[in-house]
Amino acid sequence: MKSIQDTYVLSNGVKIPCMGFGTFKLPNNEHTVDIIKQAIDCGYRHIDTAFVYENEEATGKAVRSCGLKRNELFITSKLGNRDHGYENTMKEFEMTMNNLGLDYLDLYLIHWPKPLKYRDIWKEANEGTWKAFEELYDAGKIKAIGVSNFLPEHIEALLETVRIAPMVNQLELHPQYVQREAVSYCKDHMIIVEAWSPLIRGNLDHPILLKLAAKYNKTPAQIVLRWSIQHGFLPLPKASGRERMLENKDIFDFELSEEDIEAMKVLEAYGRTGAHPDTTPF
């Protein structure tokens, strides 16, 4: 990979830019429209949103007004936790598309495998959801389908009934939380791994990150994003200003040594920053 516009290839042949722009916690207003348009102007071609983020309208407006053709951008959204199952999925997808004002999605994900509402029937709920995903994919309304926060056992349960296997799994991934088993499983099954919270929610002041930033003349954020790229992940950093957007994409002119990647394992003692997929309180 030499730039954020270089691509991975999904199992169905669809190309996906190797870094995305995350929109989690961005409000649904004109300021967010401007932020996303700035990101696109900075070179980002992959925008990641979700129904639960409540900013699909702003995301869609930015995409429609940025000056690029629709096929020059890769847009992802995710199914909310309240609407699993076939009928609910179809209804929420229609709401997502109305929010975005787009003709198709590049990628649609199940956001969480075991929402609180469906915890006792999560397998059946995901089966119905995936049936809807497959129909929407067959109809050309979605170019690729996948999951988010699914551990191997969740994917295995899904694979028992699917016709089309997931193409992407979006996981919390960063040097503090490496999820080796899940990553290895995905790679074995030709599932591209996306990394949410790749900047460790801004907790970047650990001595090893400061040391490596000084060594490579980079920032701690650039160190952890480079770590993600070198592991074959697709990071989804968020930024609210142009300077940070440009900083986050400037990670293709250096390479972390194996020794430095090994040294970063000290961060694993701190673990995840978000919820566990089996015990999400939502």
Sequence and secondary structure as in RCSB ss.txt:
>XXXX:A:sequence
MKSIQDTYVLSNGVKIPCMGFGTFKLPNNEHTVDIIKQAIDCGYRHIDTAFVYENEEATGKAVRSCGLKRNELFI
TSKLGNRDHGYENTMKEFEMTMNNLGLDYLDLYLIHWPKPLKYRDIWKEANEGTWKAFEELYDAGKIKAIGVSNF
LPEHIEALLETVRIAPMVNQLELHPQYVQREAVSYCKDHMIIVEAWSPLIRGNLDHPILLKLAAKYNKTPAQIVL
RWSIQHGFLPLPKASGRERMLENKDIFDFELSEEDIEAMKVLEAYGRTGAHPDTTPF
>XXXX:A:secstr
  STT EEE TTS EEESS EE TT  SSHHHHHHHHHHHHTT  EEE  GGGT HHHHHHHHHHSSS GGG EE
EEEE TT  SHHHHHHHHHHHHHHHT S BSEEEES SS GGGGGGHHHHHHHHHHHHHHHHHTTSBS EEEES 
 HHHHHHHHTT SS  SEEEEE BTTB  HHHHHHHHHTT EEEEESTTGGG    HHHHHHHHHHT  HHHHHH
HHHHHTT EE    SSHHHHHHHH  SS    HHHHHHGGGGGGG  SS  TTS   
